[in-house]
Amino acid sequence: MPNSSLFNAFFTILKKAGLPRVPIHSLRHTHTVILLEAGVDLKYVQERLGHKSIQITATFLRKLNRTQCLNMKCS
């Protein structure tokens, strides 16, 4: 399937579902957040995402924790 067809199908699904238009790459981020919030081992997440180093995955986890903290207004 050509990229343009994939993107068009993705945006059509979003529109039909009444969801905002977001980049398709956000699905990767959503998948990562779901795994991390479910308590999946960081090494597994690293391998699943194809990161060469666990530090890259850990950076995402730190960003996630910071965002969650901001959303919950924790100190």
Rosetta blueprint (number, residue, H / E / L):
1 M L
2 P L
3 N H
4 S H
5 S H
6 L H
7 F H
8 N H
9 A H
10 F H
11 F H
12 T H
13 I H
14 L H
15 K H
16 K H
17 A L
18 G L
19 L L
20 P L
21 R L
22 V L
23 P L
24 I L
25 H L
26 S H
27 L H
28 R H
29 H H
30 T H
31 H H
32 T H
33 V H
34 I H
35 L H
36 L H
37 E H
38 A L
39 G L
40 V L
41 D L
42 L H
43 K H
44 Y H
45 V H
46 Q H
47 E H
48 R H
49 L H
50 G L
51 H L
52 K L
53 S L
54 I H
55 Q H
56 I H
57 T H
58 A H
59 T H
60 F H
61 L H
62 R H
63 K H
64 L H
65 N H
66 R H
67 T H
68 Q H
69 C H
70 L H
71 N H
72 M H
73 K L
74 C L
75 S L
